[in-house]
Amino acid sequence: MDIISQNAKTNTEKLYAIVDALPSFTRNYFYFGAVNNSVLTKLSYARDLKYFFEYAVNYYPYFPDKEVKDLTLEDLKQITPLDIDNFVKWMSESRNLKDKTLARRRTSVSILYEYLINTERKLEYNPVVGSSSIRIDQPDYVTYLKMDEQMVLLDCIKNGTGLTKRQLLYHEKYKERDLAIVFLFLDTGLRISELQALNIDDMVIFDNPYHPEKSECYVKALRKGHKKSREYTKVYFSDESKNYLRDYLDLRESMGESFKEGTPLFVTLDGNRLSIREIQQMLKKYVKASLHRSDISVHKLRSSFAMEFYKAEKNILVLQQRMGHKSVAATNIYARASDKEMAVIESRNWRTNN
């Protein structure tokens, strides 16, 4: 861990500390160009650029006597596609970084160039475009919770099964909230940032007793890729999710809370919006207690939704829409993994099939 990371307390402080150490021509990108990105995303970009510029001043022959902060746009113009290839090769051979990390850092550099070309009109050429692309092999397996495992996890949240005595002391205070959160993840495939940002008025429940088929239950989520346009998407949830959400909100109302526009959907006992880290820690506790596993994160709940939804519906285009993927290529991993898994299971009696 570097000095910057040790001294900074929050992600925002870490971001500003790194940006202050970068060349001045990067500032507008972080303050204006990436305004719709989360702090964590911007922090990732900043770290990647810091890594690239440190390599540039140490290995490129164009500016041997400069520090990172001294680099100018004229310096940036001297970098060629071959220089980008050498940067990627150095990361791979000297740092043994995975292809996914190499591709991300290469992309971070490209994004900065594109901003300086298209938005600020200060550059004319992006050398990353002319460099060699990095192929990322898509795995044909997915780590996820099968339905029976999901039931074990949900039982732990409902009844405290497997929790320690200390954890049980607080369980009654949180179980309705935690159950609503975890089931909503498993029921919809929402990303953690999307769920964490939900307000109560983002939830729509329309019950039509005369025509049940016309009933609707959904949340209006600001999905990845739509933050700049502020275009909200209807993410539908089931009647079971509806019941858990109602139980949780009824509990809050019974304790004297009144809801208004902008009231967070999921809160701490103090009424503050639950943070992403708190959601992650909550899930980690239940997964450890119920399944004794350490490989199930909130993102794996999203994978669990995708895998079980595809098994049930076998409709990749609907899954793409439910997942909020721009391209069906991102959804294909779940179809491939599910089809392969089912093929292996069905091959159990292969001798009698011949």
LUMVOMAR-565785 format. One record per residue (C-alpha): x, y, z; residue in one letter; residue number from 1. Coordinates in nm, 4 decimals. Example, Ala and Ser with C-alpha at 12.3 -4.5 7.8 and 13.67 -1.06 7.14 Angstrom:
2
<r east="1.2300" north="-0.4500" up="0.7800" aa="A" i="1"/>
<r east="1.3670" north="-0.1060" up="0.7140" aa="S" i="2"/>
//
This chain:
354
<r east="0.0000" north="0.0000" up="0.0000" aa="M" i="1"/>
<r east="0.1457" north="0.3411" up="-0.0957" aa="D" i="2"/>
<r east="0.1642" north="0.6511" up="0.1270" aa="I" i="3"/>
<r east="-0.1326" north="0.8101" up="-0.0490" aa="I" i="4"/>
<r east="-0.3605" north="0.5160" up="0.0318" aa="S" i="5"/>
<r east="-0.2421" north="0.4989" up="0.3933" aa="Q" i="6"/>
<r east="-0.3068" north="0.8657" up="0.4641" aa="N" i="7"/>
<r east="-0.6413" north="0.8931" up="0.2888" aa="A" i="8"/>
<r east="-0.9456" north="0.7929" up="0.4948" aa="K" i="9"/>
<r east="-1.2303" north="0.7778" up="0.2459" aa="T" i="10"/>
<r east="-1.2539" north="0.6749" up="-0.1176" aa="N" i="11"/>
<r east="-1.3168" north="1.0373" up="-0.2136" aa="T" i="12"/>
<r east="-1.0047" north="1.1460" up="-0.0277" aa="E" i="13"/>
<r east="-0.8060" north="0.8680" up="-0.1929" aa="K" i="14"/>
<r east="-0.9328" north="0.9825" up="-0.5317" aa="L" i="15"/>
<r east="-0.8397" north="1.3473" up="-0.4768" aa="Y" i="16"/>
<r east="-0.4974" north="1.2491" up="-0.3432" aa="A" i="17"/>
<r east="-0.4188" north="1.0437" up="-0.6544" aa="I" i="18"/>
<r east="-0.5626" north="1.3017" up="-0.8965" aa="V" i="19"/>
<r east="-0.3460" north="1.5699" up="-0.7351" aa="D" i="20"/>
<r east="-0.0411" north="1.3555" up="-0.8150" aa="A" i="21"/>
<r east="-0.1400" north="1.3100" up="-1.1811" aa="L" i="22"/>
<r east="-0.0620" north="1.5481" up="-1.4703" aa="P" i="23"/>
<r east="-0.2782" north="1.8603" up="-1.4642" aa="S" i="24"/>
<r east="-0.4464" north="1.7760" up="-1.7975" aa="F" i="25"/>
<r east="-0.6270" north="1.4842" up="-1.6270" aa="T" i="26"/>
<r east="-0.8124" north="1.7038" up="-1.3749" aa="R" i="27"/>
<r east="-1.1069" north="1.8023" up="-1.5938" aa="N" i="28"/>
<r east="-1.1708" north="1.4413" up="-1.6790" aa="Y" i="29"/>
<r east="-1.2200" north="1.3447" up="-1.3146" aa="F" i="30"/>
<r east="-1.4096" north="1.6606" up="-1.2175" aa="Y" i="31"/>
<r east="-1.6323" north="1.6853" up="-1.5265" aa="F" i="32"/>
<r east="-1.5854" north="1.4015" up="-1.7771" aa="G" i="33"/>
<r east="-1.6449" north="1.1199" up="-1.5280" aa="A" i="34"/>
<r east="-1.9041" north="1.3060" up="-1.3209" aa="V" i="35"/>
<r east="-2.1659" north="1.0309" up="-1.3690" aa="N" i="36"/>
<r east="-1.9327" north="0.7526" up="-1.2591" aa="N" i="37"/>
<r east="-1.9220" north="0.6350" up="-0.8986" aa="S" i="38"/>
<r east="-1.6334" north="0.7344" up="-0.6740" aa="V" i="39"/>
<r east="-1.5068" north="0.3754" up="-0.6791" aa="L" i="40"/>
<r east="-1.5045" north="0.3716" up="-1.0605" aa="T" i="41"/>
<r east="-1.3183" north="0.7020" up="-1.0760" aa="K" i="42"/>
<r east="-1.0746" north="0.5781" up="-0.8129" aa="L" i="43"/>
<r east="-1.0052" north="0.2706" up="-1.0248" aa="S" i="44"/>
<r east="-0.9402" north="0.4906" up="-1.3315" aa="Y" i="45"/>
<r east="-0.7116" north="0.7185" up="-1.1286" aa="A" i="46"/>
<r east="-0.5037" north="0.4281" up="-1.0000" aa="R" i="47"/>
<r east="-0.4702" north="0.2829" up="-1.3493" aa="D" i="48"/>
<r east="-0.3575" north="0.6180" up="-1.4910" aa="L" i="49"/>
<r east="-0.1094" north="0.6691" up="-1.2081" aa="K" i="50"/>
<r east="0.0328" north="0.3259" up="-1.2885" aa="Y" i="51"/>
<r east="0.0577" north="0.4114" up="-1.6595" aa="F" i="52"/>
<r east="0.2191" north="0.7524" up="-1.6128" aa="F" i="53"/>
<r east="0.4722" north="0.6106" up="-1.3657" aa="E" i="54"/>
<r east="0.5669" north="0.3569" up="-1.6313" aa="Y" i="55"/>
<r east="0.5839" north="0.6319" up="-1.8946" aa="A" i="56"/>
<r east="0.8328" north="0.8517" up="-1.7081" aa="V" i="57"/>
<r east="1.0507" north="0.5531" up="-1.6221" aa="N" i="58"/>
<r east="1.0541" north="0.3628" up="-1.9518" aa="Y" i="59"/>
<r east="0.9613" north="0.5886" up="-2.2440" aa="Y" i="60"/>
<r east="1.2600" north="0.7773" up="-2.3902" aa="P" i="61"/>
<r east="1.0647" north="1.0979" up="-2.4642" aa="Y" i="62"/>
<r east="1.0741" north="1.2593" up="-2.1202" aa="F" i="63"/>
<r east="1.3614" north="1.1097" up="-1.9150" aa="P" i="64"/>
<r east="1.3901" north="1.3982" up="-1.6692" aa="D" i="65"/>
<r east="1.0237" north="1.4474" up="-1.5851" aa="K" i="66"/>
<r east="0.8074" north="1.3408" up="-1.2942" aa="E" i="67"/>
<r east="0.4498" north="1.2222" up="-1.3450" aa="V" i="68"/>
<r east="0.3012" north="1.5541" up="-1.2392" aa="K" i="69"/>
<r east="0.5209" north="1.7421" up="-1.4897" aa="D" i="70"/>
<r east="0.3869" north="1.5636" up="-1.7982" aa="L" i="71"/>
<r east="0.2078" north="1.7801" up="-2.0548" aa="T" i="72"/>
<r east="-0.0264" north="1.7237" up="-2.3461" aa="L" i="73"/>
<r east="0.2705" north="1.7622" up="-2.5808" aa="E" i="74"/>
<r east="0.4345" north="1.4729" up="-2.3990" aa="D" i="75"/>
<r east="0.1186" north="1.2668" up="-2.4360" aa="L" i="76"/>
<r east="0.1193" north="1.3255" up="-2.8116" aa="K" i="77"/>
<r east="0.4551" north="1.1473" up="-2.8432" aa="Q" i="78"/>
<r east="0.3249" north="0.8133" up="-2.7175" aa="I" i="79"/>
<r east="0.2704" north="0.5582" up="-2.9970" aa="T" i="80"/>
<r east="0.0709" north="0.2339" up="-3.0320" aa="P" i="81"/>
<r east="0.3978" north="0.0417" up="-2.9943" aa="L" i="82"/>
<r east="0.4535" north="0.2213" up="-2.6619" aa="D" i="83"/>
<r east="0.1126" north="0.1026" up="-2.5435" aa="I" i="84"/>
<r east="0.1986" north="-0.2534" up="-2.6515" aa="D" i="85"/>
<r east="0.5252" north="-0.2332" up="-2.4577" aa="N" i="86"/>
<r east="0.3371" north="-0.1091" up="-2.1504" aa="F" i="87"/>
<r east="0.0999" north="-0.4062" up="-2.1686" aa="V" i="88"/>
<r east="0.3893" north="-0.6469" up="-2.2276" aa="K" i="89"/>
<r east="0.5775" north="-0.5066" up="-1.9290" aa="W" i="90"/>
<r east="0.2727" north="-0.5450" up="-1.7047" aa="M" i="91"/>
<r east="0.2294" north="-0.9020" up="-1.8184" aa="S" i="92"/>
<r east="0.5907" north="-1.0161" up="-1.7982" aa="E" i="93"/>
<r east="0.7279" north="-0.8084" up="-1.5111" aa="S" i="94"/>
<r east="0.4199" north="-0.7874" up="-1.2905" aa="R" i="95"/>
<r east="0.2464" north="-1.1130" up="-1.3906" aa="N" i="96"/>
<r east="-0.0894" north="-0.9388" up="-1.4098" aa="L" i="97"/>
<r east="-0.3938" north="-1.1217" up="-1.5399" aa="K" i="98"/>
<r east="-0.5365" north="-1.0417" up="-1.8826" aa="D" i="99"/>
<r east="-0.8452" north="-0.8877" up="-1.7230" aa="K" i="100"/>
<r east="-0.6292" north="-0.6400" up="-1.5291" aa="T" i="101"/>
<r east="-0.4183" north="-0.5655" up="-1.8376" aa="L" i="102"/>
<r east="-0.7308" north="-0.4956" up="-2.0401" aa="A" i="103"/>
<r east="-0.8783" north="-0.2706" up="-1.7701" aa="R" i="104"/>
<r east="-0.5644" north="-0.0577" up="-1.7409" aa="R" i="105"/>
<r east="-0.5346" north="-0.0308" up="-2.1182" aa="R" i="106"/>
<r east="-0.8987" north="0.0785" up="-2.1324" aa="T" i="107"/>
<r east="-0.8465" north="0.3402" up="-1.8603" aa="S" i="108"/>
<r east="-0.5694" north="0.4978" up="-2.0670" aa="V" i="109"/>
<r east="-0.7878" north="0.4884" up="-2.3770" aa="S" i="110"/>
<r east="-1.0795" north="0.6554" up="-2.1972" aa="I" i="111"/>
<r east="-0.8583" north="0.9495" up="-2.1002" aa="L" i="112"/>
<r east="-0.7352" north="0.9884" up="-2.4585" aa="Y" i="113"/>
<r east="-1.0916" north="0.9759" up="-2.5916" aa="E" i="114"/>
<r east="-1.1988" north="1.2439" up="-2.3447" aa="Y" i="115"/>
<r east="-0.9111" north="1.4713" up="-2.4474" aa="L" i="116"/>
<r east="-0.9912" north="1.4110" up="-2.8165" aa="I" i="117"/>
<r east="-1.3714" north="1.4263" up="-2.8214" aa="N" i="118"/>
<r east="-1.4585" north="1.6547" up="-2.5302" aa="T" i="119"/>
<r east="-1.1693" north="1.8947" up="-2.4846" aa="E" i="120"/>
<r east="-1.0475" north="1.8718" up="-2.8474" aa="R" i="121"/>
<r east="-0.6864" north="1.8950" up="-2.7300" aa="K" i="122"/>
<r east="-0.5609" north="1.5758" up="-2.8942" aa="L" i="123"/>
<r east="-0.6197" north="1.4243" up="-3.2370" aa="E" i="124"/>
<r east="-0.5069" north="1.0648" up="-3.2002" aa="Y" i="125"/>
<r east="-0.5521" north="0.7818" up="-2.9505" aa="N" i="126"/>
<r east="-0.2533" north="0.5429" up="-2.9669" aa="P" i="127"/>
<r east="-0.4438" north="0.2789" up="-2.7705" aa="V" i="128"/>
<r east="-0.6726" north="0.2294" up="-3.0717" aa="V" i="129"/>
<r east="-0.3741" north="0.1330" up="-3.2863" aa="G" i="130"/>
<r east="-0.2236" north="-0.0990" up="-3.0254" aa="S" i="131"/>
<r east="-0.2855" north="-0.4724" up="-2.9960" aa="S" i="132"/>
<r east="-0.6137" north="-0.5679" up="-2.8341" aa="S" i="133"/>
<r east="-0.6279" north="-0.8023" up="-2.5359" aa="I" i="134"/>
<r east="-0.8503" north="-1.1052" up="-2.5669" aa="R" i="135"/>
<r east="-1.0314" north="-1.2033" up="-2.2496" aa="I" i="136"/>
<r east="-1.1417" north="-1.5651" up="-2.2539" aa="D" i="137"/>
<r east="-1.4908" north="-1.6015" up="-2.1118" aa="Q" i="138"/>
<r east="-1.5172" north="-1.8849" up="-1.8586" aa="P" i="139"/>
<r east="-1.7832" north="-2.1468" up="-1.9206" aa="D" i="140"/>
<r east="-1.8622" north="-2.1864" up="-1.5516" aa="Y" i="141"/>
<r east="-2.0238" north="-1.9567" up="-1.2975" aa="V" i="142"/>
<r east="-2.0031" north="-1.9576" up="-0.9191" aa="T" i="143"/>
<r east="-2.3566" north="-1.9259" up="-0.7876" aa="Y" i="144"/>
<r east="-2.6096" north="-2.0532" up="-0.5352" aa="L" i="145"/>
<r east="-2.8473" north="-2.3223" up="-0.6534" aa="K" i="146"/>
<r east="-3.2079" north="-2.3124" up="-0.5350" aa="M" i="147"/>
<r east="-3.1517" north="-2.5492" up="-0.2425" aa="D" i="148"/>
<r east="-2.8542" north="-2.3418" up="-0.1284" aa="E" i="149"/>
<r east="-3.0599" north="-2.0255" up="-0.1587" aa="Q" i="150"/>
<r east="-3.3232" north="-2.1838" up="0.0660" aa="M" i="151"/>
<r east="-3.0593" north="-2.2603" up="0.3308" aa="V" i="152"/>
<r east="-2.9366" north="-1.9000" up="0.3177" aa="L" i="153"/>
<r east="-3.2891" north="-1.7591" up="0.3423" aa="L" i="154"/>
<r east="-3.3700" north="-1.9900" up="0.6340" aa="D" i="155"/>
<r east="-3.0701" north="-1.8517" up="0.8193" aa="C" i="156"/>
<r east="-3.1990" north="-1.4979" up="0.7693" aa="I" i="157"/>
<r east="-3.5580" north="-1.5856" up="0.8606" aa="K" i="158"/>
<r east="-3.4892" north="-1.8007" up="1.1651" aa="N" i="159"/>
<r east="-3.1313" north="-1.7288" up="1.2675" aa="G" i="160"/>
<r east="-3.0263" north="-2.0864" up="1.1875" aa="T" i="161"/>
<r east="-2.6511" north="-2.1189" up="1.2346" aa="G" i="162"/>
<r east="-2.5966" north="-1.7756" up="1.3870" aa="L" i="163"/>
<r east="-2.3895" north="-1.7380" up="1.7036" aa="T" i="164"/>
<r east="-2.5487" north="-1.6376" up="2.0334" aa="K" i="165"/>
<r east="-2.4037" north="-1.2897" up="1.9949" aa="R" i="166"/>
<r east="-2.5413" north="-1.2556" up="1.6420" aa="Q" i="167"/>
<r east="-2.8834" north="-1.3750" up="1.7568" aa="L" i="168"/>
<r east="-2.9016" north="-1.0886" up="2.0057" aa="L" i="169"/>
<r east="-2.9339" north="-0.8438" up="1.7152" aa="Y" i="170"/>
<r east="-3.1026" north="-1.0711" up="1.4636" aa="H" i="171"/>
<r east="-3.4627" north="-0.9747" up="1.5462" aa="E" i="172"/>
<r east="-3.3846" north="-0.6099" up="1.4762" aa="K" i="173"/>
<r east="-3.2515" north="-0.6747" up="1.1276" aa="Y" i="174"/>
<r east="-3.4107" north="-0.9903" up="0.9892" aa="K" i="175"/>
<r east="-3.7029" north="-0.8279" up="0.7996" aa="E" i="176"/>
<r east="-3.4682" north="-0.5813" up="0.6342" aa="R" i="177"/>
<r east="-3.1996" north="-0.8383" up="0.5564" aa="D" i="178"/>
<r east="-3.4522" north="-1.0852" up="0.4176" aa="L" i="179"/>
<r east="-3.6018" north="-0.8192" up="0.1895" aa="A" i="180"/>
<r east="-3.2553" north="-0.7231" up="0.0632" aa="I" i="181"/>
<r east="-3.1188" north="-1.0723" up="-0.0027" aa="V" i="182"/>
<r east="-3.4393" north="-1.2000" up="-0.1613" aa="F" i="183"/>
<r east="-3.4604" north="-0.8927" up="-0.3851" aa="L" i="184"/>
<r east="-3.1059" north="-0.9662" up="-0.5076" aa="F" i="185"/>
<r east="-3.1936" north="-1.3293" up="-0.5783" aa="L" i="186"/>
<r east="-3.5258" north="-1.2336" up="-0.7367" aa="D" i="187"/>
<r east="-3.4094" north="-0.9551" up="-0.9692" aa="T" i="188"/>
<r east="-3.0331" north="-0.9668" up="-1.0278" aa="G" i="189"/>
<r east="-2.9937" north="-0.6029" up="-0.9256" aa="L" i="190"/>
<r east="-2.6394" north="-0.4753" up="-0.8875" aa="R" i="191"/>
<r east="-2.5432" north="-0.3726" up="-0.5351" aa="I" i="192"/>
<r east="-2.5060" north="-0.0066" up="-0.6349" aa="S" i="193"/>
<r east="-2.8527" north="-0.0130" up="-0.7922" aa="E" i="194"/>
<r east="-3.0182" north="-0.1666" up="-0.4884" aa="L" i="195"/>
<r east="-2.8324" north="0.0492" up="-0.2373" aa="Q" i="196"/>
<r east="-2.9467" north="0.3692" up="-0.4121" aa="A" i="197"/>
<r east="-3.3180" north="0.2803" up="-0.4092" aa="L" i="198"/>
<r east="-3.5662" north="0.5063" up="-0.2315" aa="N" i="199"/>
<r east="-3.9085" north="0.3995" up="-0.1084" aa="I" i="200"/>
<r east="-4.0766" north="0.6048" up="-0.3809" aa="D" i="201"/>
<r east="-3.8756" north="0.4063" up="-0.6400" aa="D" i="202"/>
<r east="-4.0865" north="0.1027" up="-0.5491" aa="M" i="203"/>
<r east="-4.4159" north="0.0527" up="-0.7316" aa="V" i="204"/>
<r east="-4.6725" north="-0.2067" up="-0.6205" aa="I" i="205"/>
<r east="-5.0007" north="-0.2212" up="-0.8121" aa="F" i="206"/>
<r east="-5.2420" north="-0.4908" up="-0.7023" aa="D" i="207"/>
<r east="-5.5406" north="-0.5541" up="-0.9281" aa="N" i="208"/>
<r east="-5.7741" north="-0.7957" up="-0.7416" aa="P" i="209"/>
<r east="-6.0075" north="-0.8270" up="-1.0405" aa="Y" i="210"/>
<r east="-5.7378" north="-0.8896" up="-1.2992" aa="H" i="211"/>
<r east="-5.4320" north="-1.0363" up="-1.1181" aa="P" i="212"/>
<r east="-5.2484" north="-1.0700" up="-1.4482" aa="E" i="213"/>
<r east="-5.2413" north="-0.6896" up="-1.4665" aa="K" i="214"/>
<r east="-5.0773" north="-0.6507" up="-1.1258" aa="S" i="215"/>
<r east="-4.7280" north="-0.5012" up="-1.1320" aa="E" i="216"/>
<r east="-4.4399" north="-0.4939" up="-0.8863" aa="C" i="217"/>
<r east="-4.1170" north="-0.3195" up="-0.9801" aa="Y" i="218"/>
<r east="-3.8497" north="-0.0790" up="-0.8665" aa="V" i="219"/>
<r east="-3.7274" north="0.2111" up="-1.0779" aa="K" i="220"/>
<r east="-3.3529" north="0.1534" up="-1.0864" aa="A" i="221"/>
<r east="-3.0816" north="0.3678" up="-1.2394" aa="L" i="222"/>
<r east="-2.8947" north="0.0921" up="-1.4164" aa="R" i="223"/>
<r east="-2.5331" north="0.0810" up="-1.5228" aa="K" i="224"/>
<r east="-2.4837" north="0.2666" up="-1.8496" aa="G" i="225"/>
<r east="-2.7857" north="0.4921" up="-1.7947" aa="H" i="226"/>
<r east="-2.6495" north="0.7211" up="-1.5233" aa="K" i="227"/>
<r east="-2.5551" north="0.9942" up="-1.7668" aa="K" i="228"/>
<r east="-2.9017" north="1.0071" up="-1.9242" aa="S" i="229"/>
<r east="-3.0721" north="0.9535" up="-1.5865" aa="R" i="230"/>
<r east="-3.2978" north="0.7012" up="-1.7581" aa="E" i="231"/>
<r east="-3.4639" north="0.4747" up="-1.5028" aa="Y" i="232"/>
<r east="-3.5501" north="0.1131" up="-1.5769" aa="T" i="233"/>
<r east="-3.8381" north="-0.0923" up="-1.4405" aa="K" i="234"/>
<r east="-3.6914" north="-0.3941" up="-1.2635" aa="V" i="235"/>
<r east="-3.9747" north="-0.6344" up="-1.1857" aa="Y" i="236"/>
<r east="-3.9922" north="-0.8418" up="-0.8700" aa="F" i="237"/>
<r east="-4.2150" north="-1.1290" up="-0.7580" aa="S" i="238"/>
<r east="-4.5043" north="-1.1457" up="-0.5151" aa="D" i="239"/>
<r east="-4.2727" north="-1.3095" up="-0.2620" aa="E" i="240"/>
<r east="-4.0381" north="-1.0115" up="-0.2794" aa="S" i="241"/>
<r east="-4.3422" north="-0.7852" up="-0.2459" aa="K" i="242"/>
<r east="-4.4407" north="-0.9586" up="0.0782" aa="N" i="243"/>
<r east="-4.0919" north="-0.9290" up="0.2276" aa="Y" i="244"/>
<r east="-4.0690" north="-0.5625" up="0.1316" aa="L" i="245"/>
<r east="-4.4115" north="-0.4875" up="0.2780" aa="R" i="246"/>
<r east="-4.3247" north="-0.6672" up="0.6030" aa="D" i="247"/>
<r east="-4.0087" north="-0.4599" up="0.6320" aa="Y" i="248"/>
<r east="-4.1760" north="-0.1263" up="0.5593" aa="L" i="249"/>
<r east="-4.4709" north="-0.2099" up="0.7876" aa="D" i="250"/>
<r east="-4.2207" north="-0.2731" up="1.0658" aa="L" i="251"/>
<r east="-4.0599" north="0.0655" up="1.0096" aa="R" i="252"/>
<r east="-4.3982" north="0.2375" up="1.0141" aa="E" i="253"/>
<r east="-4.5003" north="0.0548" up="1.3334" aa="S" i="254"/>
<r east="-4.1919" north="0.2044" up="1.4974" aa="M" i="255"/>
<r east="-4.3151" north="0.5546" up="1.4178" aa="G" i="256"/>
<r east="-4.1261" north="0.6275" up="1.0972" aa="E" i="257"/>
<r east="-4.3034" north="0.8371" up="0.8355" aa="S" i="258"/>
<r east="-4.1962" north="0.8165" up="0.4746" aa="F" i="259"/>
<r east="-4.1455" north="1.1061" up="0.2376" aa="K" i="260"/>
<r east="-3.9973" north="1.1549" up="-0.1072" aa="E" i="261"/>
<r east="-3.6355" north="1.0470" up="-0.1113" aa="G" i="262"/>
<r east="-3.6567" north="0.8246" up="0.1970" aa="T" i="263"/>
<r east="-3.4037" north="0.5404" up="0.1500" aa="P" i="264"/>
<r east="-3.5537" north="0.1966" up="0.1000" aa="L" i="265"/>
<r east="-3.2945" north="0.0154" up="0.3110" aa="F" i="266"/>
<r east="-3.1638" north="0.1855" up="0.6243" aa="V" i="267"/>
<r east="-2.9679" north="0.1310" up="0.9442" aa="T" i="268"/>
<r east="-3.1398" north="0.1417" up="1.2836" aa="L" i="269"/>
<r east="-3.0504" north="0.5121" up="1.2926" aa="D" i="270"/>
<r east="-3.2418" north="0.5729" up="0.9715" aa="G" i="271"/>
<r east="-2.9358" north="0.6321" up="0.7529" aa="N" i="272"/>
<r east="-2.9108" north="0.4761" up="0.4081" aa="R" i="273"/>
<r east="-2.7402" north="0.1391" up="0.4312" aa="L" i="274"/>
<r east="-2.3947" north="0.1590" up="0.2719" aa="S" i="275"/>
<r east="-2.2592" north="-0.0801" up="0.0117" aa="I" i="276"/>
<r east="-2.0032" north="-0.2077" up="0.2597" aa="R" i="277"/>
<r east="-2.2719" north="-0.2709" up="0.5225" aa="E" i="278"/>
<r east="-2.4733" north="-0.4730" up="0.2708" aa="I" i="279"/>
<r east="-2.1620" north="-0.6742" up="0.1814" aa="Q" i="280"/>
<r east="-2.0798" north="-0.7428" up="0.5470" aa="Q" i="281"/>
<r east="-2.4397" north="-0.8423" up="0.6188" aa="M" i="282"/>
<r east="-2.4406" north="-1.1022" up="0.3409" aa="L" i="283"/>
<r east="-2.0978" north="-1.2322" up="0.4400" aa="K" i="284"/>
<r east="-2.2292" north="-1.3025" up="0.7915" aa="K" i="285"/>
<r east="-2.5273" north="-1.5057" up="0.6720" aa="Y" i="286"/>
<r east="-2.3342" north="-1.6961" up="0.4039" aa="V" i="287"/>
<r east="-2.0674" north="-1.7976" up="0.6522" aa="K" i="288"/>
<r east="-2.3247" north="-1.9063" up="0.9112" aa="A" i="289"/>
<r east="-2.5512" north="-2.0981" up="0.6743" aa="S" i="290"/>
<r east="-2.3298" north="-2.2325" up="0.3958" aa="L" i="291"/>
<r east="-1.9806" north="-2.2069" up="0.5470" aa="H" i="292"/>
<r east="-1.8566" north="-2.0495" up="0.2255" aa="R" i="293"/>
<r east="-1.6369" north="-1.7498" up="0.1543" aa="S" i="294"/>
<r east="-1.6815" north="-1.7359" up="-0.2246" aa="D" i="295"/>
<r east="-2.0337" north="-1.5906" up="-0.2313" aa="I" i="296"/>
<r east="-2.0429" north="-1.2132" up="-0.2679" aa="S" i="297"/>
<r east="-2.3336" north="-0.9858" up="-0.3540" aa="V" i="298"/>
<r east="-2.2304" north="-1.0149" up="-0.7193" aa="H" i="299"/>
<r east="-2.2633" north="-1.3936" up="-0.6897" aa="K" i="300"/>
<r east="-2.6257" north="-1.3399" up="-0.5837" aa="L" i="301"/>
<r east="-2.6687" north="-1.1611" up="-0.9159" aa="R" i="302"/>
<r east="-2.5134" north="-1.4645" up="-1.0863" aa="S" i="303"/>
<r east="-2.7452" north="-1.6892" up="-0.8865" aa="S" i="304"/>
<r east="-3.0462" north="-1.5021" up="-1.0213" aa="F" i="305"/>
<r east="-2.9147" north="-1.5240" up="-1.3774" aa="A" i="306"/>
<r east="-2.8400" north="-1.8961" up="-1.3639" aa="M" i="307"/>
<r east="-3.1682" north="-2.0003" up="-1.2052" aa="E" i="308"/>
<r east="-3.3715" north="-1.7629" up="-1.4243" aa="F" i="309"/>
<r east="-3.2160" north="-1.9041" up="-1.7416" aa="Y" i="310"/>
<r east="-3.2714" north="-2.2625" up="-1.6232" aa="K" i="311"/>
<r east="-3.6393" north="-2.1835" up="-1.5684" aa="A" i="312"/>
<r east="-3.7107" north="-1.9646" up="-1.8720" aa="E" i="313"/>
<r east="-3.4454" north="-2.0588" up="-2.1306" aa="K" i="314"/>
<r east="-3.4853" north="-1.7094" up="-2.2793" aa="N" i="315"/>
<r east="-3.1560" north="-1.5286" up="-2.3113" aa="I" i="316"/>
<r east="-3.3075" north="-1.2083" up="-2.4522" aa="L" i="317"/>
<r east="-3.5385" north="-1.1673" up="-2.1537" aa="V" i="318"/>
<r east="-3.2456" north="-1.2438" up="-1.9224" aa="L" i="319"/>
<r east="-3.0409" north="-0.9759" up="-2.0994" aa="Q" i="320"/>
<r east="-3.3142" north="-0.7210" up="-2.0285" aa="Q" i="321"/>
<r east="-3.3556" north="-0.8380" up="-1.6688" aa="R" i="322"/>
<r east="-2.9803" north="-0.8140" up="-1.6074" aa="M" i="323"/>
<r east="-2.9543" north="-0.4689" up="-1.7648" aa="G" i="324"/>
<r east="-2.6867" north="-0.5807" up="-2.0119" aa="H" i="325"/>
<r east="-2.6309" north="-0.3591" up="-2.3165" aa="K" i="326"/>
<r east="-2.5141" north="-0.6553" up="-2.5219" aa="S" i="327"/>
<r east="-2.6358" north="-1.0129" up="-2.5200" aa="V" i="328"/>
<r east="-2.2693" north="-1.1161" up="-2.5295" aa="A" i="329"/>
<r east="-2.2447" north="-1.0283" up="-2.1603" aa="A" i="330"/>
<r east="-2.5433" north="-1.2531" up="-2.0887" aa="T" i="331"/>
<r east="-2.4133" north="-1.5504" up="-2.2884" aa="N" i="332"/>
<r east="-2.1867" north="-1.6657" up="-2.0062" aa="I" i="333"/>
<r east="-2.4916" north="-1.7721" up="-1.8039" aa="Y" i="334"/>
<r east="-2.6524" north="-1.9543" up="-2.0961" aa="A" i="335"/>
<r east="-2.3288" north="-2.1395" up="-2.1737" aa="R" i="336"/>
<r east="-2.2689" north="-2.2317" up="-1.8114" aa="A" i="337"/>
<r east="-2.6285" north="-2.3452" up="-1.7577" aa="S" i="338"/>
<r east="-2.6427" north="-2.5500" up="-2.0774" aa="D" i="339"/>
<r east="-2.3100" north="-2.7162" up="-1.9986" aa="K" i="340"/>
<r east="-2.4178" north="-2.7928" up="-1.6416" aa="E" i="341"/>
<r east="-2.7451" north="-2.9497" up="-1.7557" aa="M" i="342"/>
<r east="-2.5703" north="-3.1495" up="-2.0286" aa="A" i="343"/>
<r east="-2.3292" north="-3.2971" up="-1.7745" aa="V" i="344"/>
<r east="-2.6158" north="-3.3876" up="-1.5391" aa="I" i="345"/>
<r east="-2.8180" north="-3.5471" up="-1.8179" aa="E" i="346"/>
<r east="-2.5176" north="-3.7520" up="-1.9293" aa="S" i="347"/>
<r east="-2.5215" north="-3.9474" up="-1.6013" aa="R" i="348"/>
<r east="-2.6800" north="-4.2526" up="-1.7628" aa="N" i="349"/>
<r east="-2.4862" north="-4.2235" up="-2.0844" aa="W" i="350"/>
<r east="-2.4362" north="-4.6007" up="-2.1135" aa="R" i="351"/>
<r east="-2.8101" north="-4.6665" up="-2.1389" aa="T" i="352"/>
<r east="-2.8526" north="-4.3923" up="-2.3970" aa="N" i="353"/>
<r east="-2.6501" north="-4.5823" up="-2.6573" aa="N" i="354"/>
//
